[in-house]
Amino acid sequence: MNSKIIFTLALSMSLLATACTMNPGSKTASDKASKADKATLDYDKSPVNKPIEGKPASIDDLEKLSLDHKKEARLINATVIVTVNGEPITIGQYREEFKTKQLGVQTQMLSNPLLINHLLDLAKKNNVQLSADEKDQLLKQAKVAADTPGSFINKDIKAKAFDKKQFDKQILDTALAFKVACLDIEKNLLPEMINASLIIEQSKKDGFEKNAYQDFIDYKHKNDIKKVAGEHNLTENEFKHTFIDQELIQQEIDKIVGKPKVSEEEIADFYKKHLSEFKHGDRVKLKQIFVLAPQSDGPGFKSIKTQLKEKFPKANAKELADKEKAYMAQQGQKANAIMAQIQKGVSLDKLNPNKEKDIFIESDTTNKGSQFVEIAAMPVEMSTEIGKLKNGQFCPKIFKTAIGYQIVELVDKEKSGYLPLSEVKDYITQALTQQKAQTAVAAWLENARKTAKIVLSNDFMAVVEDKVKQENKEAAGKVTAPVASGQKTPDTANNKATRPSASSKKNPDTANDKTTTKPAPNPTHKP
């Protein structure tokens, strides 16, 4: 992924995260609440000491409700929202799960930028917009980054790697896509948590608790639990119980779903009916060589600055800056040396004879599964240079990106058209399998809810009713209004407008596919 996409995603989502987040640290009562919060978030769910005062409610009722983060902030973490057959779901648990869902959406958007286009379509359909204040904050921060001397964004703009207006537009588009995803989370999370509670209860009845606990023990023996929990902003105890809950859910879902089968006929039929969703623009397939010099930390790698800080812990800021500059120059020399070898006709398998770990070369084997990249998604400078090449030619220019120096060879290019069935078959199979699984889970949940005792607490209902009154007051003074968090918004899941994703999840996050309020183990908690 190029530096522009990484930066715009990181900036837009980080700025909007605050606006969309259920504040996990908000306490307006007193410091004494902290002990109650800790006890509640311990997840050692002992029976409720006394019946919760409230009223019975169905899942249908709950789907019409959502928590407004500005109003729920006055409630302490220990406040019970609802009980499901006597088991409480608290504000603290809700906030933590909301934050986890946000992180999941961010991960999906980073790994699959095409998801942004799908979310933007939903924003348009439902008239969801960024406020003037949100736009102002985003563009101000973008300008600071673009004007900061020495930053890769500043260098790319000066080098005309991409246009400033295009950069600003991508910042706003990414932020709007993230806002839509957050509204969807806000709308569906409480029903999902209730559904999860029902499945966990049944999983324990079916005897899966012992297996789930053993899975945690096995995981603990292979991993540093304290470190992993910290990476997910959880205590060790929270991580333990979240892990076990996810295993209970997964094992019960596996029992409910069984092994759905998808026929070739179903795949072909899906492809024909959804052909318009598989359009692509002009695109190219590249073979790439990277001389790594990452400018920021990312999944699976550390920035040059971070590496130098760890290697030279006593070095001051100037010394670290000098070392970073020297290292970048060194990596640039390596890239130039490789390019000189290429121009002499040296084969790829001989370009890195010392097997240096900071040099990655795509061979015919490693490039076998590479996907086409749409030219419109590439930096202007790169797409312009690649446009001059013929298949099999290396670009004479070395590109500086957020992860280092990049040398590219044009393998193939295609005009705009439709993705062939062979290229999307795995994606379609996954989509149809998920649909069948979700149908089975939805039917099970519908039956389970018929006898479930779901009680909304009075404390929670007071916040919801206050929210409804405020929305009605605001709506009375407007002719039209953007979709509010409590309104019915099509889910990102049922719309299969997203292109095939490189990743394949057994239980995708609700931001990508959901035919009903289906609980699923959240991969951001358990690596």
N, C-alpha and C positions, 0 to 999 in steps of 0.2 A: 504494500500500500504506500502511495507517495506521501511526501511530507505535508502537502496541502490538505489531503483528506484527514490524516492523523490529527493535524493541528485543529482543523475546523471542528472535528468531532469532539476533541478534548475540550476546547474552549466553549463551544455552544452548550454541551451537556453539563459541564461543571458550573456554568453560570445559571442554567435553568434548574439544576438539581436542587438548589436551595429553595426555589419557588415551588417546586413540586413535592418536596420531601415532607413527610410527616415527621416533624421535629422529634428525634429520639431522645433529646436531652431536655425537653421542656418540662419544667415543674413550676407551677405557680402557687401551689399550696404552701408548703414549708419544707425545710431540709429534713424534717422528721419522716417525710415520705420516702426517703431513699431506702430505708430498711424494708419497707413494704414493697418497693419496686424490686429490690434485690430478691426478696422471697418469691415474688410473682414470676420474675424472669428466670428463676432457678430451674423452671420447667419440671421440677419434681412435683407433679400435679397431685397433691393430696386433695381429698374431697373438700368441697366448699363447706366451711364451718357452719354457715347458716344459709337458708334459701335466699337467692338474689331477688330483690324486689323489682318486679317488672311485669311484662305481659308476654304471652305466647306469641310467636311469630313464625311464619313459614319462610322458606327460601325465596319464594316469590316476593314476599314483603321486603326481604333484605336486598333483593336485586334493585329495588327502587330507592335504596338508601346508599349514601356514601359519606365518608368522613371528610369534612372540610378542615384542612390542616391548620387554618388560622383559628378556628373555633375549638378544635379538639386539643389545641396546645394547652388549654387551661386545665385539662384533665391529667392527673398523675398516672404514671405507668401502671400502678396497681389497680386502677379502675377497671372493673369488669364490663365488657361490652355486651356479651351474651354468654349463656351457658348452653351446652349441647349435651343432653342427657346427663346433666350435672357437672360436666367438665367446663371450666371457665376459659374464655378467650379474652385477654386483657388488652388495654391500650398499648402497653409495652410490647407485647407480642406482635400486635398489629403494626406498630412503628418499625420494629426490627424486620418483619417480613416485607413491609413496603420498601424499605431501604435495600433489602436483598433483591427484590424484583427490579428495582431501578438499576442496580449493578448488572443484573442479567440482561436488561435491555441494552445497556451501554456496550456490553461485551458482544451482543449480537450485531449491533450497528457497526462496531469496529471490524468484526469479522465478515460482515455481509452488508456493504454500503448500499446494495440494491434495495435493502429493506427500507431505507430512507424514502425512496420513491413511493413505495407502497403506503407508508405512513403519511406522506404529503398528500396522496390521493384521498386518504381518509379525512385529513384536515380540511381539504377543499369541500368534500361532500357534507361535512358536518359544521362548516363555517367556524372552525377553530382557528384563532389567529394569535399572533404575539401582540402583547400590549405595546403601546408607544414606549413605556418605560423599559420593558424587556428589550425591545429593539435598540433603544438608546444605549443601554448598558453593554449589550453584545458588541455593537459597532465601536463603542469607545475602547473596549478591551482589545478588539481586533486591530484598531488603529495603533494602540500602544505597542502591540506585538509587531505590527508591520513597520513601525517607525523606530524600533529599537535597533541601534547600530550593531551589526554582528550577528543578529539572529538569523536563522536559516530562512525564515519567512521574509525578512527584510532583504536578504541577499537574492532570494528567488524573484521578488517583485522588481528589484533593481535590474536583475538579469532578464526580466520580462519572461520568466518561466511561466507565469500566469498573470492574468489581468486583475487589478485591484477591485474593480466592480464585481467581477466574477467571484473573487475571494469573499467579498462581503455578502454576496447573495448566498454562497454556500454556507457561510456562518449562520445566516438567518434560517435557511432551509433546514439545516441540521437541528437547530434549536427548536423549530416548530415541530419537526418529526418527533423529537424527544418529548415535547410537551404533550402531543397526542398520545404517545405511549404511556405517559404518566397518568393522564386522565383515564385511560383504559384500565390501568392498574387500580386506581382509586375507586373506580366503579365496580370492579369485580372481585377485589381482594377479600372482603369480608365473607361473601358466599363461598369463595374457594376455601377459606380457612375452616368454615363450618363443614364443608364437604370432606376436607382432610380429617377433621376430628371424627367424623362418622366412619371413615375408612380405617383409621387407626384403631378405633374401638373394635371394629369387626376383625381386624388383623390380629389383635390380641386374643379375641375369642377363638380364632382359627389356629392359635398356637404358634404364631410367627415371632413372638417376642424373644424367645430364646435364640432363634437364628439371627435376628436383628442385633441382639446384644453381642453375639459371637462375631458377627461381621465387624462391629466396632472394635472389639479386642484385636482382631486380625489387622485392621487398619492402623490401630494405635501402635502395634509392634513394628510396623513398617514406616511410620511417619512421626514427625515431631508435632504432637498434638498442640502444644502451647504455641508453636510458631504458626501452624495452620489456622488455629482459632483466631490468633491475633490478626492474620491476614484478612480474615472475614469479620473483624471487629466484634468478636465473640469471646466470652470467657471459655475456659476449657469445659466447664460443666454445661454451658449453653450449647457448645459445639457437640458434646457427647449426646445430649438429648435430641438435638436437631438431627444429627446423623441417624440415630436410632429411629426417630419418627419417620424419616425419609425411607429407611429400609422397610419399616412396617407398611408404609404406603405402597412402596414398589412391589413388595411381595404379595400384598393383597390384590393390587391391580393386575399383576401377572396371573393370579388365580382367576380373577374376573374375566380378563381378556382372552386368556389362552394363547393360541398362535394363529392370528388372522392370516388368511391366504389371499393373495392378490393374483388374479389371472392375467394372462397376456391380453385378453380381450378387454378387460377393465382398464388396463394401462393405455391401450390404443384408443379406447373410447374417451378417456379423460383427456388425452393429448388433442384429439379432434375438437372436443368441446371447449378446450381452454387454449387453443392455438394462438389467439390474439395476445395472450399473456406471455408468450415465449418469443416475442420480437426482440431483435437486437440491432444495434446500429453498426456502422463500419467498425471492424475490430481486427486485432492482430494477435498472433501467438508469438511470444518472445522466448529466446533462450538467454539467460542472464548470468552475469558474473558479478559478485558483490565483494568488495573489500570493505569489511565491516568497520564502522566508526559511528555507532549510534549516538544521536544527540540528546535523546531522552530515554528514560527507563520504559521498558515494555514487557509484555508477557514472554518469559524465557530469556530475556537479556537485560543487561545493565548499560546505562550510558557511559561514555568515556569518562565523564566527570565523576560519576559514582565509583567506577572502577579505580580511578586515581585516588579518590578520597580513602578508599579501603586499603590501597597499596601504600599510600603515604599519609597516614593519619595525623602526623605532626606538621605537615606542610600548610603554609598559610594560603590565603586566597590568591595572591599574586603568583606564588610558586605553582599552585595547581593550574592556574590559567596558562602559565608558560609551558607547563608539561602537556596540557591539553593541546595547545597550539603546535607544539613539536610533534605530538603523536599524530595529529591530523595531517601535518606535512609529510610524515613518514608513510601514512596510509595512502596519501595522494601519489607519492613516489611509487608505491607498490602497484597502484592502479595504472600509472603511466608505463611501468615496466611490463605489465601484462599486456597492455594495448600494443606496445612495441613488438612483443612476441607474436601476437595475433597477426599483425601486419606482415610479419615475416613468414606466416603460414604455419606456425606451431599449432599442433592439435590441442584440443581442450584438455585431454587427459594428461598432457605434459606441462600445463601452465602453472601447476602448483606442486612441483616435485618434492618439496619439503613437508607437504601436507599441513600447512599452517592453518590453524583453526579460525583465524579471522578472514580467511578467503574462502568463499563458497562459489563453486562453479557447477552450473547445471549441465550435466552430460545428457546424452540421448536417453539414458536410463532414468535419471532424476527428472528429466523434462517430459517423460512419457505422459504423465497425468496432468500437465499444465493446461489451464483453460485459456480461452481467448479473452482478451481484455479490450473493452470498448475504447476507441480512440478518444471519445468525448470525456472519458474519466481520467485521462492522462494529463500531466502538465503540458502546457502549450509548447514549450521548448522541445520536449521529448517527442510529442506527436508530430511536430513539424519535421524534425530530423528523421524520424522513422518513416515518414511519408516519402522521403527521397530514396529509400532503400528498396532493393529487390530481394525476394526470398533467398535466404542463405547468406546475406551480407551482414557484416558487423557495422554498427554505427561508429564512425571515426571519433565522435564526441563522447567524452566520459561525463556522466551526469552525477551531480552532487545531490544526494537525497538525505532524508532524516536518519537513515540507517547507515550511511556511508557513501562510497563511490560505486557507481553502477555502470557496467558495460553491457550492451544489449546486441543481440543478433536477431534479425527478423526471420522467423521460421515460416510464417504463413500470414496471409491477410485475406479478409473477406469483406464484401460489401454488405450493407444492411439487409436483413432478411429474418428468417425464423430459425430458432434453434432446432436441430434435427432431433427426432425421437430418441436416437441412441445417446444423445448428450444429456437428455433430461429424464431418461427412463428411471434411474435410481431415485431422483427427486419425486417423480410421480408415484413410484412404488411406496416410498416413505410416506407421502401425503395420503395415499389411499389406506395404507396400513394404520396410520394415525386416526383417520376418520372412522375406521371400523372399531378400533380400540376405544375411541371416545364415545361412540354409540353404545358400546357394551357397558362402559363405566357410567354413562348418563342414565341408562336404563336401571342399573343397580342403585344409583343414588336416588332416582325418583322413587323407587320402591322403599329404600331405607328411610327417606324423609317422611313417608306416610306415618311412621310410628315414632319418629324422633321427637323428643321434647326440647324445643328451642325457645329460650326465654331471653328477651331483650331487657337489659337493665334500665331502670328509670334514669340513672345518670347519663347513660348514652343517649336515650331518647330525648332528653332535654336539649342536648347539643344538636341533634338532628332537627328537632322542631324549630330551634332557634335559626338554624341554617335555612330551612324551608321558608320561614317568615321573611328572612333577609332577601332570599332569591325572589320571592313574590313581590317584595317592595321594589327591588331593582327592576324587575320585569315590567312593573306597572308604569315606570317612567321611560320605557324604551319601546320603540316600534319593533325593532329586531334586536336580537342579542346572540352572542356566540354561544356555542354549546357549553353548558355548565357541567361540572364534574358529576352531577347526579343524573344528567339526562342520558337517554339511551343512545349509545354510541356503538356503531358496528365494530366488532372485535377484529383485531389484526389477524386472527387465526382463520376465520371462515373464508375470508377473501384469499384466494390462492393467486394473487397478483404478483407475489414475490417470485423472483427468479430462483433457480436451484442454488442452494447453499452448499459450500464446501464441507460443512460439518453435518454430521448425522447424529441426532439425539433420539434416544429411545422414548424419552418423555419431554418434548420440547416445552419451552417456556410459554406462558400464556400470551406473550406478545407476538408470537409467530403463528400458533395454530391452536384453535379451541372451538369446538362446536357447542360446548356447554361449560358450565363452571366446574371444570375438572381439576382436582388437585394433582400436582405432580411433584416428585422430588426436585428440589431446586439445585442445579449443578454448581451454583456459586457458593453453596455452603460446603459441599463435599467434593473436593477436587477428584 
